[in-house]
Amino acid sequence: MRLYALDAWVADPAILIDKTELRTILRAGADSGRARVVGEAFHTFPNGALTGVLLLAQSHLSIHTWPELLLANIDLLTYGDVDGELALRVVSERLGATRTSVSIVARGRR
């Protein structure tokens, strides 16, 4: 099991408040990483920021946006044959990230 945490800074804050596009981006990431989506939920805050999560058969893929900081935080907790690095690369590219930082943490190991 692994937790991938991506911080993505973008040039255009409009992408960070577009719920339809963010849903499409997360689904593209999940699909590219061979994850199976089994549900989803998205919430828009008064300032336009979004929190969204795709429930995966293999755990979850979530996004939290801060348009005022040009920042999105994406978390992917997964196990099995999901390609987390590819999934996050697709998300980063589709967000138009100008700078990224990725952390990977192994989970559930003794």
SVG drawing of the C-alpha trace seen along z (x, -y; Angstrom):
<svg xmlns="http://www.w3.org/2000/svg" viewBox="-21 -35 30 41">
<polyline fill="none" stroke="black" stroke-width="0.4" points="0.0,0.0 1.3,-3.5 0.2,-7.0 1.2,-9.5 0.9,-13.2 1.3,-15.7 1.5,-19.5 0.8,-21.1 1.2,-24.9 -0.6,-26.1 -0.4,-29.2 -4.1,-29.7 -6.3,-29.6 -9.5,-29.0 -8.7,-25.3 -8.8,-25.1 -12.5,-26.2 -13.8,-24.2 -15.6,-21.3 -16.4,-19.6 -12.8,-19.8 -11.3,-18.7 -13.6,-15.6 -12.5,-14.9 -8.8,-15.3 -9.1,-13.0 -10.9,-10.3 -8.2,-10.5 -5.6,-10.0 -7.4,-7.1 -8.0,-5.5 -4.3,-5.9 -3.2,-4.3 -5.5,-1.4 -7.7,-2.2 -11.4,-1.4 -13.7,-4.3 -16.6,-3.1 -18.0,-6.5 -17.3,-10.2 -18.1,-13.3 -17.2,-17.0 -17.8,-20.1 -17.3,-23.8 -16.6,-26.3 -17.8,-30.0 -14.4,-31.2 -14.6,-28.7 -12.1,-26.3 -13.0,-22.6 -12.5,-19.4 -13.2,-16.2 -12.7,-12.5 -12.9,-9.5 -13.6,-6.3 -11.5,-3.6 -11.8,0.1 -8.1,-0.2 -8.8,-3.1 -9.1,-6.8 -7.9,-9.7 -8.6,-13.2 -8.0,-16.8 -8.1,-20.0 -7.6,-23.4 -6.5,-26.8 -7.1,-29.2 -5.7,-32.1 -2.4,-30.2 -2.5,-28.7 -2.2,-25.3 -3.8,-21.9 -3.0,-19.1 -3.7,-15.6 -3.6,-12.4 -3.7,-8.9 -3.9,-6.0 -3.7,-2.8 -2.6,0.8 -2.4,3.6 -1.4,3.0 -2.4,-0.7 0.4,-2.8 0.3,-5.8 3.2,-7.6 1.5,-7.6 -1.9,-8.6 -0.3,-11.6 1.7,-12.6 -1.5,-12.7 -3.3,-14.8 -0.3,-17.2 -0.1,-17.6 -3.8,-18.2 -3.8,-20.7 -1.1,-22.6 1.2,-22.5 4.2,-24.8 5.9,-23.2 5.2,-20.0 6.4,-18.2 5.6,-14.5 6.0,-12.4 5.5,-8.7 4.9,-6.8 4.7,-3.1 1.8,-2.1 0.8,1.0 4.3,2.5 5.8,3.9"/>
</svg>
